[in-house]
């Protein structure tokens, strides 16, 4: 990541609010943002880009993300905490175990992970914002200010991806079993023997997978499922 904001390619979101000011906050009060991404180079780049926001009080803590006990400790005044995917989800889980009423920053994940499974996992963990690492600088500023207002942020390109996932992906238990065996390269007869069902039933489930994944062939279905994070690199299934 370069520190020049022009190096960030334009993403699908057309929204840009690079003007100073965060709704709901006094004009003289700055939004405290702590950057604690696990990658120190990414942290430095994010902090440099955010430093241009006159309404932001930006701090960088490269050690906080590696504190397994309490990564937000010492930053109770942080309104927004920027983390990588793994640490962001871990922080949300720790926040769920915190004492009621304890101050908790709003979590913005900045990551290269863009598969549906990665996004959905973060959303289900309760993160407040999800931004791709290659997003333009104005999206980063928009995301931080949106979280500062108490709202959630998901870039337009990811919103379309997740919306498509929720509307089209709703695999039955049997379809997930068939998908796993397809990913392992098994034919219909082998799948039927493995699951104790008829070949005709397997074909029905395969057709259902095609429809839900938008696939045109068995290999295509496996490619799409792997791309979306529904199956791992070795054919193991990632159940929702």
ZIZI-V780662 format. One record per backbone hydrogen bond with DSSP energy under -0.5 kcal/mol. CO is the residue of the C=O (numbers start at 0). NH is the residue of the N-H. E is the energy in kcal/mol with one decimal. If there is no record, write none. Layout:
{{CO	NH	E} {CO	NH	E}}
This chain:
{{3	6	-2.0} {4	7	-1.6} {4	136	-0.5} {6	8	-0.7} {21	24	-1.8} {25	28	-2.0} {27	29	-0.5} {29	31	-0.6} {30	32	-0.5} {30	56	-2.9} {31	78	-1.9} {31	79	-1.9} {32	34	-0.5} {32	58	-2.8} {33	35	-0.6} {33	81	-2.8} {34	60	-2.8} {37	39	-0.8} {38	42	-2.6} {39	43	-2.3} {40	44	-2.1} {41	45	-2.8} {42	46	-2.6} {43	47	-2.2} {44	48	-2.1} {45	49	-2.4} {46	50	-1.5} {48	51	-0.9} {49	52	-2.3} {51	53	-0.8} {52	55	-1.8} {54	30	-2.8} {55	57	-0.7} {56	32	-2.7} {58	34	-3.2} {60	64	-0.6} {62	65	-1.2} {63	66	-1.7} {65	67	-1.2} {69	72	-1.9} {71	74	-1.9} {74	77	-1.8} {78	105	-2.6} {79	33	-2.7} {80	82	-0.6} {80	107	-2.5} {81	35	-2.7} {82	109	-2.4} {83	87	-2.5} {84	88	-2.1} {85	89	-2.1} {86	90	-2.4} {87	91	-1.8} {88	92	-1.9} {89	93	-2.1} {90	94	-2.4} {91	95	-1.6} {92	96	-0.7} {93	96	-0.7} {94	97	-1.1} {98	101	-2.2} {105	80	-2.8} {106	108	-0.5} {106	127	-1.3} {106	128	-1.5} {107	82	-2.2} {108	130	-2.9} {110	132	-2.7} {111	113	-0.5} {114	118	-2.1} {115	119	-3.1} {116	120	-2.5} {117	121	-1.7} {118	122	-2.4} {119	123	-2.8} {120	124	-1.4} {121	125	-0.7} {121	126	-1.9} {122	125	-0.9} {127	152	-2.2} {128	108	-2.6} {129	154	-1.1} {130	110	-2.0} {131	134	-1.9} {135	138	-0.8} {135	139	-1.4} {136	140	-2.1} {137	16	-0.6} {137	141	-2.2} {138	142	-2.8} {139	143	-2.3} {140	144	-2.3} {141	145	-2.4} {142	146	-2.3} {143	147	-2.0} {144	148	-1.2} {145	148	-0.5} {145	150	-2.0} {146	149	-1.6} {152	129	-1.8} {154	158	-2.5} {155	159	-2.1} {156	160	-1.3} {157	161	-2.9} {158	162	-2.6} {159	163	-2.2} {160	164	-1.7} {161	165	-2.7} {162	166	-1.9} {163	167	-2.0} {164	168	-2.6} {167	169	-0.9} {171	175	-2.2} {172	176	-1.5} {173	177	-2.3} {174	178	-2.6} {175	179	-2.0} {176	180	-1.8} {177	181	-2.6} {178	182	-2.4} {179	183	-0.9} {180	185	-2.2} {181	184	-2.0} {186	190	-2.5} {187	191	-2.6} {188	192	-2.3} {189	193	-2.5} {190	194	-2.4} {191	195	-1.4} {191	196	-1.8} {197	201	-1.9} {198	202	-2.3} {199	203	-1.8} {200	204	-2.2} {201	205	-2.7} {202	206	-2.4} {203	207	-2.0} {204	208	-2.2} {205	209	-2.4} {206	210	-2.3} {207	211	-2.2} {208	212	-2.6} {209	213	-1.7} {209	214	-1.8} {216	220	-2.4} {217	221	-2.1} {218	222	-2.5} {219	223	-2.6} {220	224	-2.5} {221	225	-2.6} {222	226	-2.6} {223	227	-2.1} {224	229	-2.9} {224	230	-0.9} {225	228	-1.1} {227	116	-1.7} {229	237	-2.4} {231	234	-1.5} {235	231	-3.3} {236	238	-0.8}}
